[in-house]
Amino acid sequence: MAERKPWSLGNALRGMFARRTIDESTWEDLEDALLTADFGPDITDEIVDELRAQVAHHQTTDARDLRRMLSEVIEERLSKFDTTLNLSARPAVTLMVGVNGVGKTTTIGKFARFLRNFDRTVVVGAADTFRAAAVEQLDTWAMRADVRIVRPQQFGQDPASVAYQTVEIAMRDGIEMAIIDTAGRLQTKAGLMDELKKVHRVVEKLTPVSEVLLVLDATTGQNGVQQAEAFIEYAGVTGLVITKLDGSAKGGFVLAVQERTGLPIKLIGTGEGINDLTGFTPHVFAEQLLADA
């Protein structure tokens, strides 16, 4: 039996764009596809309304025009945010935050490799000190990425002291990039946010923090954003990293999460390999989203 291809937005829209005309069923099918791709009801309604207005204005009945318009509308909305990583400082310090289970530690390894691919020197700090597994996992990924790691000297060491040591080493040894892992869960939300603020404050005694990147799992969709709202409110987040974005089944989440949080997506993870993390480019993403259509 032939293996079924996973659902994608492009595949779902292909038949619709191949039709000879645009009619009411076109709009219903488009709405269903956008909802399935996790754009969310509000953004779906706005996109459909905008496209209806464009189709009426240009007096077109050609569904191929609708494909071009959809790509342009998605790209335009994605491009409202500056997706550039601000890593010009030396050392450039990035704090990685997010709830446990979203792939934060794995993402740090991939991000370190991403920077190494641009010939940057990198050190990572294992400041999620209350989870021994997180420290060991980060150690493994640091080896794969060929970067240095600063580990806690004992279990439960003050996370801020590990972060401080990491930045101190980067400054002393002329290392260009420092990436610091942080806790995703403590006994209370207030305790966790206080801990993150302390890490931030202690690092800034040495040098400004360049980026605070919040890691979100695309497969959890809107629920993941709800889980992360405390980080957005209290942790000084400057950008988002979306993990597990395999294919375009959940591609709409990328647009929805930027508009909901008001934060730019700076990196996207598309697979399990160490090189499966890339910078986020709205034009490229919009085209990939509709690649099969």
C-alpha positions in Angstrom: 0.0 0.0 0.0 1.4 3.4 -1.0 2.4 5.6 2.0 0.2 8.6 2.4 2.0 11.9 2.1 1.6 14.1 5.1 -0.9 17.0 4.8 0.6 20.3 3.6 -0.9 23.6 2.7 0.5 23.5 -0.8 -1.0 20.1 -1.5 -4.3 21.1 -0.1 -4.5 24.2 -2.3 -3.1 22.7 -5.5 -6.4 21.5 -6.9 -8.1 24.7 -6.0 -5.5 26.8 -7.9 -5.8 24.5 -10.9 -9.6 25.3 -11.3 -10.7 27.5 -14.2 -12.5 30.0 -12.1 -12.8 31.5 -8.6 -16.2 30.9 -7.0 -17.7 30.6 -3.6 -16.4 27.0 -3.1 -12.9 28.5 -3.7 -13.2 30.7 -0.7 -14.6 27.9 1.5 -11.7 25.6 0.5 -9.1 28.3 1.1 -10.6 29.1 4.5 -10.5 25.4 5.5 -6.9 25.0 4.3 -5.7 28.0 6.2 -7.4 26.9 9.4 -5.9 23.4 9.1 -2.5 25.0 8.6 -2.9 26.7 12.0 -3.3 30.3 10.9 -6.1 30.7 13.4 -9.6 32.0 12.8 -8.9 35.7 13.1 -5.9 35.8 10.6 -7.7 33.4 8.3 -10.7 35.7 8.1 -8.5 38.7 7.5 -6.5 37.0 4.7 -9.7 35.7 3.0 -11.3 39.2 3.2 -8.2 40.9 1.8 -8.0 38.4 -1.1 -11.7 38.8 -1.9 -11.1 42.6 -2.1 -8.1 42.1 -4.3 -9.9 39.7 -6.6 -12.8 42.1 -6.9 -10.5 45.1 -7.5 -8.5 43.4 -10.3 -11.7 41.7 -11.7 -9.9 38.4 -12.1 -11.4 35.0 -12.2 -8.1 33.2 -12.7 -7.3 31.0 -9.7 -3.6 31.3 -10.6 -3.8 35.0 -9.8 -5.2 34.0 -6.4 -2.1 31.9 -5.7 0.2 34.8 -6.4 -1.9 37.1 -4.3 -2.0 34.7 -1.3 1.8 34.4 -1.4 2.2 38.2 -1.5 -0.3 38.7 1.4 1.5 36.1 3.6 4.9 37.5 2.8 3.8 41.1 3.4 2.4 40.1 6.8 5.5 38.2 7.8 7.7 41.1 6.7 6.2 43.5 9.2 8.8 42.2 11.7 12.6 42.5 11.7 13.9 39.0 11.7 17.6 39.9 11.8 19.6 38.4 14.7 21.4 41.2 16.6 24.7 39.6 17.2 27.2 42.4 16.4 28.5 42.9 20.0 31.6 41.0 21.1 30.9 38.8 22.9 27.3 38.6 21.6 25.3 37.0 24.5 22.1 35.1 23.8 19.9 33.7 26.5 17.7 30.8 25.4 14.4 30.5 27.3 11.3 28.4 27.0 9.2 25.7 28.8 10.8 22.2 29.1 10.0 19.9 26.2 10.1 22.4 23.3 13.6 21.3 22.2 15.5 24.2 23.8 18.7 22.4 24.6 18.7 20.7 21.2 18.2 24.1 19.6 21.1 25.6 21.4 23.3 22.9 19.9 21.9 23.6 16.4 22.3 27.4 16.9 25.9 26.9 18.0 26.5 24.9 14.8 24.7 27.5 12.7 27.1 30.2 14.1 30.1 27.9 13.6 29.1 27.5 9.9 29.7 31.3 9.7 33.1 30.8 11.3 32.1 32.3 14.6 33.7 31.1 17.8 31.1 29.9 20.4 30.8 29.0 24.0 27.6 27.6 25.5 26.7 27.8 29.2 24.7 25.0 30.9 22.7 27.2 33.3 19.7 24.9 33.6 21.5 23.6 36.6 18.6 21.8 38.3 18.2 19.2 35.5 21.2 17.0 35.2 19.8 15.6 32.0 19.8 19.1 30.5 23.5 19.5 31.3 24.4 16.2 29.8 22.3 16.7 26.7 23.9 20.2 26.2 27.4 18.6 26.6 26.6 16.1 23.8 25.3 18.8 21.5 28.3 21.1 22.2 30.6 18.2 21.1 28.6 17.7 17.9 28.7 21.5 17.2 32.4 21.6 18.0 32.0 24.4 20.6 33.2 24.9 24.2 30.8 24.4 27.1 30.8 25.7 30.7 29.2 23.2 33.0 28.0 23.8 36.6 30.6 22.7 39.2 27.9 21.0 41.2 24.3 20.0 40.9 21.9 22.9 41.5 24.6 25.5 41.3 23.2 29.1 41.0 22.3 29.4 37.3 23.4 33.1 37.3 26.9 32.1 38.4 27.2 29.6 35.5 25.9 32.3 33.1 28.4 34.8 34.5 31.3 32.3 34.2 30.3 31.6 30.6 30.4 35.3 29.6 33.6 35.8 31.6 35.4 33.1 29.7 34.1 34.5 26.3 35.5 37.9 27.2 38.8 36.5 28.5 39.4 34.2 25.6 38.0 36.4 22.8 35.1 34.1 22.0 32.6 35.9 19.8 29.3 34.2 20.8 28.0 33.0 24.1 24.8 31.0 24.3 23.3 30.4 27.7 20.7 27.7 28.5 18.2 28.5 31.2 15.6 26.7 33.3 12.2 25.9 31.8 10.5 25.0 35.0 10.9 25.6 38.7 8.5 25.1 41.6 6.6 28.3 40.8 6.3 30.6 37.7 7.3 33.6 39.8 10.4 31.7 41.0 11.4 30.9 37.4 10.9 34.4 36.2 12.9 35.8 39.1 15.7 33.3 38.2 15.7 34.5 34.6 15.8 38.1 35.6 18.7 37.4 37.9 20.6 35.6 35.1 20.0 38.6 32.8 21.0 41.1 35.5 24.2 39.3 36.4 25.3 38.9 32.8 24.8 42.6 32.2 27.3 43.4 34.9 29.8 42.2 32.3 28.2 43.1 29.0 24.8 43.7 27.5 22.6 40.8 26.5 22.2 40.8 22.7 19.2 38.5 22.3 16.7 36.7 24.5 15.3 34.0 22.3 12.1 32.1 23.2 11.9 28.6 21.8 8.4 27.4 20.8 7.3 24.0 19.4 5.3 24.4 16.2 3.4 21.1 16.9 1.9 22.5 20.1 0.5 25.5 18.1 -1.5 28.1 20.1 -1.3 26.1 23.3 2.5 26.5 23.2 2.1 30.3 23.0 -0.2 30.2 26.1 2.5 28.2 28.0 5.1 30.7 27.0 3.3 33.9 27.8 5.0 34.4 31.2 8.4 34.3 29.4 7.1 37.0 26.9 5.8 39.1 29.7 8.8 38.9 32.2 11.9 37.6 30.4 12.6 40.5 28.0 12.2 38.2 25.0 13.6 39.8 21.8 12.8 37.1 19.3 11.3 33.6 18.7 12.8 30.3 17.6 10.2 27.9 16.1 11.2 24.2 16.3 9.7 21.0 14.7 8.4 22.9 11.7 8.5 19.9 9.4 6.7 20.7 6.2 3.9 23.2 6.0 1.2 21.4 8.0 1.6 24.0 10.8 3.1 26.7 8.7 0.4 29.2 9.5 1.5 29.1 13.1 4.6 31.1 12.1 2.5 34.0 11.0 0.0 33.6 13.8 2.6 33.5 16.6 4.4 36.7 15.3 1.1 38.6 15.2 -0.1 37.3 18.5 3.1 38.0 20.4 4.4 41.0 18.5 7.8 39.3 18.4 9.8 38.5 15.3 10.8 34.9 14.4 14.6 34.8 14.1 15.3 31.1 13.6 13.4 28.0 12.5 14.2 24.4 13.1 13.0 22.0 10.4 14.4 18.6 11.4 16.4 16.5 13.8 19.9 17.0 12.3 22.5 19.5 13.6 22.3 21.6 10.5 18.4 21.7 10.5 18.2 25.3 11.9 18.2 28.3 9.7 17.6 32.0 9.8 14.0 33.1 9.0 13.4 34.8 5.7 9.8 35.8 5.1 10.0 35.7 1.2 11.5 32.2 1.2 9.1 30.9 3.9 6.0 32.2 2.0 7.2 30.5 -1.2 8.0 27.2 0.7 4.6 27.3 2.3 2.9 27.2 -1.1 5.6 25.2 -2.9 3.3 22.3 -3.9 0.4 24.5 -4.8 
